[in-house]
Amino acid sequence: MGKRLKSQRRGKGSPTYVAKSHRYKTVSRFRAYDELEQRGTIRATVTEFIDDPSKRAIVMALYYDNRDQATVVAPEGIMLGQVIDAGAHAAIALGNIVPVKNVPEGYYVCNIECTPGDGGKLARTPGSYCVVVARDEKEVQLRMPSRKIVAVSPDCRAIVGVVAGGGVLEQPLLKAGNQYHKKHAQNRYWPKGRGVKQSAYNHPHGGKEHHRGKSDMRSRGTPTGA
C-alpha cells in the first residue's frame, strides 16, 4: 500500500510539521494607525536590535513617547538609541515612518503597507526596497524588487531606507547541515526530493520499473485528464 505524499501530510497538519512558533521572538508590524500618525507626528527611540529565528532581517524594537511599543524591520544605517519620527508630518529621513504620499519620486522605502494600517507587507527581506516612481491624489506607484509596478493607497506607511542585512546571502553555508538548521528554524520544506528518485510506494513518479521517460506533470491551468 502506498503512502501519502509529504506535501499532503504537511497540508493536513500534524505536530511533525508544525512551525516552531514558540521560538519566535517578535511580530514585525507598525503600531496602530491612529490620529497621532494620521494628523501629526510621534517620536520613538530604537531600544534594541533583535535577531529573530523566524526572520532573516534584523528587527528593531521601538519605544514611543506615549509608551507604545512596536517591532519593525531595521533599515540599513540605523543606530541603537536613535530617535525617529512617525506620522504625516515626519521628515523624509532614514528610519522615519511616513505615508508614501509624502515620499518624493526616486526615494527608497521598505516595509510598505498594502492597505493603511495593516502593519507593513512589502519589501521586508534583507537588502530589499521599493522605489517611488509616481504619485497622485489617488495612488502611489512603487517599483518592486522584481521590477513590477505596484499601486498602493497614498495613506499607506513605509520606512525610509533599505532593509539591513543585504549581504546575508553572500556568505556561503558550506555544509548541508547549516542549510538544514536554517530551513528548520523557519519550518521550510527542505530538502525537496524528486519524485522519480523515490520508491514506488512513496510517490507516483517513483520506482525503477515502468519509467515513463518524461514528466507527467501538468500546468496549473490544464484541464483534468489532458
Backbone as CSV, one residue per row, in Angstrom:
resi,resn,N_x,N_y,N_z,CA_x,CA_y,CA_z,C_x,C_y,C_z
1,MET,0.853,-1.196,0.000,0.000,0.000,0.000,0.885,1.240,0.000
2,GLY,0.526,2.207,-0.806,1.331,3.415,-0.916,1.164,4.349,0.272
3,LYS,2.009,5.352,0.299,1.969,6.347,1.360,1.514,7.679,0.781
4,ARG,0.984,8.520,1.634,0.631,9.863,1.216,1.901,10.674,0.963
5,LEU,1.814,11.585,-0.006,2.967,12.428,-0.311,3.266,13.341,0.876
6,LYS,4.508,13.774,0.970,4.879,14.670,2.063,4.100,15.977,1.984
7,SER,3.855,16.465,0.777,3.076,17.694,0.635,1.657,17.507,1.168
8,GLN,1.102,16.297,1.020,-0.227,16.017,1.560,-0.195,15.940,3.083
9,ARG,0.836,15.333,3.627,0.947,15.240,5.092,1.174,16.617,5.709
10,ARG,1.967,17.435,5.049,2.186,18.793,5.552,0.902,19.609,5.488
11,GLY,0.140,19.428,4.399,-1.088,20.196,4.245,-2.150,19.820,5.263
12,LYS,-2.228,18.537,5.594,-3.204,18.099,6.593,-2.869,18.668,7.963
13,GLY,-1.582,18.701,8.276,-1.161,19.254,9.550,-0.995,18.198,10.623
14,SER,0.130,18.246,11.318,0.400,17.358,12.441,1.534,17.974,13.245
15,PRO,1.769,17.510,14.473,2.879,18.070,15.260,4.234,17.966,14.569
16,THR,4.381,16.990,13.671,5.658,16.843,12.971,5.973,18.054,12.112
17,TYR,4.948,18.659,11.522,5.159,19.729,10.557,4.709,21.094,11.067
18,VAL,4.431,21.203,12.350,4.031,22.492,12.903,5.251,23.400,13.022
19,ALA,5.081,24.672,12.672,6.171,25.631,12.807,6.532,25.815,14.279
20,LYS,7.827,26.007,14.540,8.302,26.175,15.918,8.052,27.615,16.381
21,SER,6.771,27.984,16.399,6.430,29.374,16.682,6.718,29.762,18.128
22,HIS,6.865,28.792,19.032,7.183,29.143,20.414,8.609,29.682,20.536
23,ARG,9.419,29.506,19.489,10.775,30.049,19.498,10.845,31.435,18.873
24,TYR,9.776,31.862,18.220,9.778,33.166,17.571,9.714,34.268,18.631
25,LYS,10.402,35.358,18.383,10.538,36.392,19.402,9.639,37.596,19.166
26,THR,9.338,37.914,17.912,8.650,39.164,17.619,7.581,38.961,16.556
27,VAL,6.701,39.960,16.468,5.770,40.122,15.353,6.089,41.472,14.731
28,SER,6.583,41.468,13.520,7.056,42.696,12.890,5.890,43.437,12.251
29,ARG,5.504,44.560,12.844,4.437,45.390,12.289,4.474,46.758,12.960
30,PHE,3.924,47.764,12.255,3.821,49.101,12.818,2.802,49.125,13.956
31,ARG,2.866,50.191,14.749,1.844,50.404,15.777,0.516,50.743,15.098
32,ALA,-0.561,50.784,15.880,-1.888,51.084,15.343,-1.884,52.450,14.658
33,TYR,-2.586,52.513,13.536,-2.616,53.743,12.731,-3.716,54.655,13.280
34,ASP,-3.373,55.484,14.254,-4.351,56.346,14.897,-4.142,57.792,14.473
35,GLU,-4.857,58.705,15.130,-4.794,60.115,14.755,-3.423,60.718,15.021
36,LEU,-2.678,60.159,15.972,-1.339,60.684,16.235,-0.475,60.647,14.978
37,GLU,-0.592,59.576,14.202,0.201,59.463,12.984,-0.535,60.004,11.763
38,GLN,-1.856,59.931,11.756,-2.603,60.395,10.595,-2.570,61.911,10.452
39,ARG,-2.529,62.622,11.588,-2.604,64.084,11.538,-1.390,64.778,12.137
40,GLY,-0.529,64.044,12.784,0.619,64.675,13.423,1.856,63.814,13.343
41,THR,2.650,63.848,14.414,3.904,63.092,14.464,4.120,62.594,15.885
42,ILE,4.634,61.399,16.000,5.002,60.841,17.294,6.446,60.360,17.213
43,ARG,7.156,60.522,18.294,8.586,60.199,18.321,8.814,58.850,19.001
44,ALA,9.813,58.124,18.493,10.137,56.808,19.046,11.648,56.654,19.129
45,THR,12.095,55.800,20.041,13.518,55.529,20.239,13.802,54.065,19.948
46,VAL,14.902,53.817,19.240,15.328,52.446,18.955,15.999,51.904,20.212
47,THR,15.355,50.944,20.860,15.851,50.444,22.141,16.616,49.131,22.032
48,GLU,16.417,48.383,20.945,17.039,47.057,20.863,17.015,46.565,19.428
49,PHE,18.041,45.775,19.077,18.055,45.036,17.822,17.871,43.557,18.144
50,ILE,16.955,42.904,17.448,16.578,41.527,17.756,16.855,40.646,16.553
51,ASP,17.547,39.527,16.791,17.781,38.519,15.758,16.750,37.414,15.959
52,ASP,15.667,37.486,15.210,14.544,36.565,15.373,14.744,35.334,14.498
53,PRO,14.625,34.116,15.058,14.792,32.911,14.235,13.789,32.803,13.090
54,SER,12.635,33.466,13.223,11.609,33.362,12.189,11.834,34.318,11.028
55,LYS,12.838,35.189,11.128,13.056,36.195,10.094,14.534,36.261,9.727
56,ARG,14.799,36.548,8.467,16.181,36.745,8.051,16.646,38.164,8.338
57,ALA,15.719,39.117,8.319,16.071,40.509,8.567,16.189,40.770,10.070
58,ILE,17.047,41.736,10.415,17.167,42.178,11.800,15.968,43.061,12.143
59,VAL,15.423,42.861,13.325,14.253,43.608,13.776,14.677,44.602,14.845
60,MET,14.110,45.810,14.786,14.405,46.806,15.814,13.163,47.047,16.660
61,ALA,13.391,47.205,17.966,12.305,47.479,18.904,12.193,48.987,19.093
62,LEU,10.973,49.498,18.984,10.717,50.934,19.112,9.906,51.200,20.373
63,TYR,10.320,52.245,21.108,9.576,52.688,22.285,9.119,54.120,22.027
64,TYR,7.790,54.315,21.950,7.230,55.614,21.590,7.063,56.501,22.820
65,ASP,6.897,57.795,22.554,6.757,58.756,23.640,5.493,58.521,24.468
66,ASN,4.460,57.933,23.840,3.229,57.652,24.588,3.238,56.257,25.214
67,ARG,4.437,55.647,25.296,4.671,54.340,25.913,4.200,53.167,25.053
68,ASP,3.806,53.420,23.829,3.531,52.315,22.909,4.841,51.649,22.506
69,GLN,4.755,50.383,22.136,5.922,49.645,21.677,5.589,48.922,20.380
70,ALA,6.602,48.759,19.535,6.428,48.055,18.266,7.771,47.487,17.841
71,THR,7.724,46.475,16.996,8.934,45.899,16.407,8.760,45.880,14.898
72,VAL,9.732,46.445,14.192,9.694,46.511,12.728,11.082,46.168,12.198
73,VAL,11.159,45.867,10.906,12.454,45.561,10.309,13.346,46.794,10.374
74,ALA,14.629,46.579,10.598,15.571,47.680,10.765,16.141,48.092,9.413
75,PRO,16.118,49.382,9.077,16.759,49.837,7.841,18.270,49.939,8.003
76,GLU,18.974,49.853,6.909,20.434,49.924,6.943,20.887,51.314,7.372
77,GLY,21.789,51.379,8.350,22.308,52.643,8.838,21.677,53.128,10.126
78,ILE,20.642,52.465,10.615,20.003,52.870,11.863,20.901,52.477,13.034
79,MET,20.833,53.241,14.119,21.702,53.011,15.268,20.886,52.806,16.538
80,LEU,21.476,52.093,17.474,20.840,51.883,18.767,20.753,53.215,19.503
81,GLY,19.582,53.530,20.039,19.370,54.795,20.719,18.952,55.930,19.815
82,GLN,18.895,55.683,18.517,18.499,56.738,17.583,17.018,57.055,17.748
83,VAL,16.687,58.327,17.594,15.308,58.789,17.706,14.742,58.977,16.306
84,ILE,13.575,58.388,16.053,12.922,58.516,14.757,11.543,59.121,14.951
85,ASP,10.979,59.631,13.859,9.642,60.209,13.874,8.711,59.353,13.030
86,ALA,7.460,59.307,13.435,6.439,58.562,12.700,5.195,59.424,12.603
87,GLY,4.685,59.563,11.384,3.469,60.345,11.209,3.464,61.146,9.929
88,ALA,2.351,61.859,9.717,2.150,62.593,8.471,3.120,63.754,8.313
89,HIS,3.590,64.327,9.425,4.487,65.481,9.358,5.942,65.115,9.645
90,ALA,6.266,63.833,9.642,7.649,63.414,9.877,8.517,63.759,8.671
91,ALA,9.767,64.087,8.925,10.697,64.425,7.847,11.061,63.177,7.052
92,ILE,11.465,63.393,5.789,11.901,62.280,4.944,13.369,62.014,5.264
93,ALA,13.596,61.223,6.311,14.944,60.908,6.774,15.031,59.422,7.081
94,LEU,16.262,58.916,7.142,16.492,57.492,7.354,15.795,56.988,8.614
95,GLY,15.011,55.935,8.460,14.360,55.298,9.586,13.003,55.847,9.948
96,ASN,12.651,57.030,9.437,11.351,57.602,9.781,10.218,56.828,9.104
97,ILE,9.083,56.778,9.772,7.897,56.089,9.265,6.929,57.152,8.764
98,VAL,6.695,57.171,7.455,5.925,58.244,6.828,4.905,57.658,5.855
99,PRO,3.831,58.401,5.555,2.927,57.978,4.473,3.650,58.087,3.125
100,VAL,3.379,57.144,2.233,4.095,57.132,0.957,3.751,58.344,0.104
101,LYS,2.625,59.014,0.386,2.272,60.197,-0.398,3.245,61.347,-0.155
102,ASN,3.987,61.314,0.956,4.952,62.371,1.263,6.349,62.082,0.738
103,VAL,6.585,60.878,0.224,7.928,60.489,-0.214,8.143,60.942,-1.656
104,PRO,9.194,61.714,-1.945,9.445,62.159,-3.323,9.796,60.990,-4.239
105,GLU,9.627,61.217,-5.546,9.978,60.194,-6.522,11.477,59.897,-6.465
106,GLY,11.823,58.621,-6.588,13.219,58.209,-6.581,13.748,57.785,-5.230
107,TYR,12.988,58.001,-4.165,13.448,57.618,-2.827,13.216,56.127,-2.584
108,TYR,14.085,55.536,-1.744,13.965,54.132,-1.365,13.130,54.019,-0.087
109,VAL,12.177,53.093,-0.100,11.365,52.827,1.085,11.244,51.316,1.266
110,CYS,10.942,50.891,2.482,10.790,49.464,2.777,9.663,49.273,3.783
111,ASN,9.282,48.022,3.996,8.185,47.665,4.904,6.937,48.495,4.608
112,ILE,6.490,48.448,3.357,5.357,49.256,2.914,4.049,48.526,3.185
113,GLU,3.054,49.267,3.601,1.728,48.700,3.811,1.004,48.540,2.478
114,CYS,0.221,47.470,2.352,-0.639,47.290,1.176,-1.937,48.065,1.333
115,THR,-2.466,48.095,2.545,-3.623,48.915,2.891,-3.288,49.667,4.170
116,PRO,-3.773,50.885,4.333,-3.413,51.667,5.513,-3.765,50.945,6.811
117,GLY,-2.759,50.767,7.664,-2.979,50.157,8.965,-2.704,48.676,9.050
118,ASP,-2.249,48.032,7.956,-2.025,46.582,8.027,-0.677,46.219,8.642
119,GLY,0.177,47.199,8.937,1.414,46.933,9.659,2.652,46.767,8.810
120,GLY,2.505,46.686,7.482,3.670,46.534,6.606,3.737,45.157,5.987
121,LYS,3.744,45.094,4.649,3.720,43.815,3.943,4.790,43.699,2.862
122,LEU,5.217,44.793,2.257,6.081,44.741,1.077,7.511,45.125,1.437
123,ALA,8.484,44.500,0.742,9.912,44.830,0.874,10.370,44.709,2.328
124,ARG,10.392,43.490,2.848,10.775,43.250,4.238,11.982,42.321,4.376
125,THR,12.465,41.756,3.275,13.605,40.853,3.343,14.910,41.645,3.345
126,PRO,16.017,41.065,3.819,17.284,41.807,3.900,17.722,42.368,2.550
127,GLY,18.045,43.660,2.538,18.535,44.317,1.333,17.470,44.747,0.355
128,SER,16.200,44.502,0.641,15.144,44.833,-0.317,14.628,46.248,-0.078
129,TYR,14.039,46.800,-1.119,13.463,48.146,-1.055,12.549,48.345,-2.256
130,CYS,11.711,49.343,-2.175,10.880,49.778,-3.295,11.230,51.223,-3.617
131,VAL,11.034,51.592,-4.868,11.326,52.947,-5.324,10.018,53.627,-5.704
132,VAL,9.805,54.825,-5.202,8.621,55.598,-5.572,8.837,56.151,-6.976
133,VAL,7.985,55.754,-7.915,8.149,56.173,-9.314,7.118,57.209,-9.730
134,ALA,5.955,57.233,-9.108,4.922,58.211,-9.456,3.925,58.296,-8.309
135,ARG,3.251,59.429,-8.231,2.255,59.594,-7.173,1.243,60.653,-7.588
136,ASP,0.025,60.476,-7.136,-1.029,61.466,-7.314,-1.976,61.368,-6.127
137,GLU,-3.143,61.997,-6.227,-4.061,62.029,-5.095,-4.712,60.676,-4.822
138,LYS,-4.785,59.808,-5.848,-5.498,58.546,-5.700,-4.594,57.374,-5.352
139,GLU,-3.348,57.374,-5.844,-2.476,56.226,-5.615,-1.013,56.636,-5.744
140,VAL,-0.153,55.806,-5.187,1.299,55.961,-5.314,1.839,54.693,-5.958
141,GLN,2.642,54.858,-7.007,3.189,53.717,-7.731,4.608,53.430,-7.245
142,LEU,4.856,52.167,-6.915,6.146,51.722,-6.404,6.725,50.674,-7.339
143,ARG,8.040,50.750,-7.566,8.724,49.706,-8.322,9.279,48.694,-7.343
144,MET,8.794,47.462,-7.443,9.185,46.402,-6.540,10.584,45.883,-6.879
145,PRO,11.202,45.089,-5.991,12.492,44.463,-6.330,12.422,43.593,-7.577
146,SER,11.233,43.081,-7.912,11.049,42.277,-9.126,10.858,43.139,-10.363
147,ARG,10.931,44.459,-10.235,10.734,45.446,-11.300,9.259,45.658,-11.617
148,LYS,8.394,44.972,-10.940,6.963,45.150,-11.161,6.496,46.449,-10.510
149,ILE,5.538,47.129,-11.148,4.982,48.361,-10.615,3.706,48.029,-9.843
150,VAL,3.664,48.431,-8.581,2.522,48.168,-7.710,1.970,49.501,-7.221
151,ALA,0.650,49.640,-7.254,-0.012,50.857,-6.791,-0.605,50.619,-5.407
152,VAL,-0.358,51.550,-4.490,-0.898,51.467,-3.132,-1.580,52.779,-2.792
153,SER,-2.324,52.768,-1.712,-3.012,53.969,-1.251,-1.998,55.013,-0.779
154,PRO,-2.267,56.297,-1.025,-1.331,57.341,-0.556,-1.149,57.368,0.957
155,ASP,-2.107,56.827,1.709,-2.023,56.851,3.170,-1.255,55.668,3.751
156,CYS,-0.803,54.737,2.920,-0.022,53.609,3.418,1.312,54.093,3.969
157,ARG,1.746,53.499,5.068,3.001,53.899,5.698,4.175,53.078,5.177
158,ALA,5.365,53.640,5.318,6.589,52.956,4.907,7.753,53.517,5.707
159,ILE,8.835,52.752,5.760,10.071,53.193,6.405,11.010,53.715,5.332
160,VAL,11.598,54.855,5.561,12.543,55.431,4.607,13.874,54.697,4.737
161,GLY,14.339,54.104,3.632,15.620,53.405,3.639,15.508,52.013,3.058
162,VAL,16.602,51.263,3.192,16.730,49.902,2.675,16.837,48.952,3.864
163,VAL,16.205,47.798,3.773,16.260,46.829,4.871,17.709,46.389,5.096
164,ALA,18.140,46.360,6.348,19.514,45.990,6.682,19.768,44.513,6.401
165,GLY,21.060,44.180,6.222,21.445,42.785,6.029,21.431,42.339,4.598
166,GLY,21.699,43.255,3.664,21.632,42.902,2.252,22.637,41.859,1.821
167,GLY,23.727,41.664,2.550,24.734,40.683,2.168,24.577,39.342,2.844
168,VAL,23.378,39.058,3.361,23.189,37.819,4.119,23.380,36.585,3.245
169,LEU,23.127,36.687,1.956,23.264,35.535,1.070,24.658,35.410,0.463
170,GLU,25.541,36.374,0.727,26.879,36.333,0.145,27.794,35.355,0.883
171,GLN,27.550,35.127,2.157,28.365,34.190,2.922,27.915,32.764,2.626
172,PRO,28.797,31.892,2.153,28.384,30.527,1.816,28.037,29.723,3.063
173,LEU,27.076,28.843,2.924,26.673,27.987,4.044,27.649,26.836,4.268
174,LEU,28.359,26.403,3.209,29.435,25.418,3.261,28.949,23.991,3.528
175,LYS,28.006,23.806,4.428,27.563,22.454,4.769,26.047,22.349,4.633
176,ALA,25.608,21.143,4.274,24.170,20.903,4.204,23.528,21.026,5.579
177,GLY,24.300,20.733,6.632,23.757,20.841,7.979,23.370,22.268,8.329
178,ASN,24.173,23.240,7.886,23.837,24.638,8.132,22.548,25.028,7.417
179,GLN,22.412,24.542,6.183,21.182,24.817,5.442,19.982,24.160,6.127
180,TYR,20.189,22.959,6.659,19.095,22.258,7.343,18.601,23.060,8.548
181,HIS,19.520,23.507,9.381,19.115,24.248,10.576,18.480,25.585,10.208
182,LYS,18.953,26.202,9.143,18.372,27.466,8.686,16.923,27.270,8.254
183,LYS,16.670,26.231,7.449,15.314,25.972,6.970,14.420,25.433,8.084
184,HIS,14.995,24.619,8.962,14.212,24.006,10.031,13.676,25.064,10.991
185,ALA,14.448,26.106,11.247,14.007,27.150,12.165,12.799,27.903,11.622
186,GLN,12.682,27.982,10.293,11.579,28.708,9.671,10.487,27.776,9.153
187,ASN,10.585,26.483,9.468,9.596,25.491,9.033,9.477,25.450,7.510
188,ARG,10.601,25.523,6.825,10.607,25.448,5.367,10.783,23.998,4.923
189,TYR,10.227,23.672,3.770,10.304,22.317,3.215,11.660,22.148,2.540
190,TRP,12.577,21.458,3.226,13.924,21.224,2.699,14.496,19.970,3.356
191,PRO,15.182,19.101,2.625,15.397,19.147,1.170,14.172,18.653,0.411
192,LYS,14.070,19.030,-0.840,12.956,18.631,-1.684,13.417,17.499,-2.603
193,GLY,13.056,16.289,-2.252,13.435,15.128,-3.057,12.534,14.974,-4.274
194,ARG,13.138,14.667,-5.410,12.353,14.475,-6.627,11.555,13.179,-6.552
195,GLY,10.382,13.198,-7.137,9.532,12.024,-7.108,10.117,10.842,-7.853
196,VAL,10.852,11.087,-8.952,11.400,9.989,-9.753,12.526,9.270,-9.024
197,LYS,13.073,9.865,-7.981,14.144,9.237,-7.214,13.618,8.510,-5.977
198,GLN,12.315,8.487,-5.787,11.740,7.846,-4.615,11.208,6.458,-4.969
199,SER,10.825,5.739,-3.941,10.239,4.417,-4.144,8.818,4.547,-4.691
200,ALA,8.336,3.458,-5.253,7.013,3.490,-5.873,5.910,3.740,-4.853
201,TYR,6.093,3.270,-3.620,5.044,3.459,-2.622,5.084,4.848,-1.999
202,ASN,6.159,5.621,-2.266,6.275,6.962,-1.717,5.740,8.034,-2.650
203,HIS,5.767,7.767,-3.947,5.414,8.820,-4.907,4.945,8.176,-6.209
204,PRO,3.971,8.770,-6.891,3.522,8.216,-8.177,4.611,8.165,-9.243
205,HIS,5.625,9.011,-9.126,6.718,9.014,-10.103,7.819,8.022,-9.739
206,GLY,7.728,7.391,-8.567,8.818,6.563,-8.067,8.847,5.174,-8.672
207,GLY,9.898,4.430,-8.292,10.066,3.063,-8.774,11.056,2.982,-9.919
208,LYS,11.774,1.846,-9.991,12.787,1.670,-11.033,12.199,1.103,-12.327
209,GLU,11.030,0.500,-12.247,10.429,-0.106,-13.428,9.308,0.773,-13.978
210,HIS,9.011,0.563,-15.245,7.922,1.277,-15.917,8.132,2.782,-15.836
211,HIS,9.338,3.215,-16.113,9.628,4.645,-16.097,9.053,5.287,-17.344
212,ARG,8.329,6.344,-17.172,7.596,6.960,-18.277,8.523,7.606,-19.305
213,GLY,9.666,8.077,-18.859,10.603,8.720,-19.771,10.527,10.228,-19.754
214,LYS,9.388,10.772,-19.369,9.253,12.213,-19.240,8.199,12.496,-18.168
215,SER,8.213,13.691,-17.666,7.324,14.042,-16.568,5.874,14.054,-17.030
216,ASP,4.991,13.590,-16.154,3.561,13.653,-16.452,2.882,14.783,-15.677
217,MET,3.676,15.728,-15.178,3.110,16.887,-14.501,2.400,17.776,-15.509
218,ARG,1.311,18.401,-15.080,0.533,19.274,-15.940,0.567,20.694,-15.401
219,SER,0.386,21.638,-16.300,0.370,23.036,-15.898,-0.828,23.308,-14.996
220,ARG,-0.761,24.400,-14.272,-1.818,24.718,-13.310,-3.177,24.875,-13.999
221,GLY,-3.200,25.474,-15.169,-4.473,25.739,-15.829,-4.926,24.660,-16.789
222,THR,-4.204,23.543,-16.874,-4.570,22.478,-17.805,-5.802,21.719,-17.302
223,PRO,-6.779,21.417,-18.183,-7.961,20.663,-17.757,-7.590,19.267,-17.259
224,THR,-8.386,18.727,-16.364,-8.147,17.401,-15.806,-8.195,16.335,-16.902
225,GLY,-7.216,15.444,-16.913,-7.180,14.359,-17.873,-6.494,14.691,-19.176
226,ALA,-6.063,15.932,-19.356,-5.421,16.321,-20.617,-4.004,15.768,-20.693
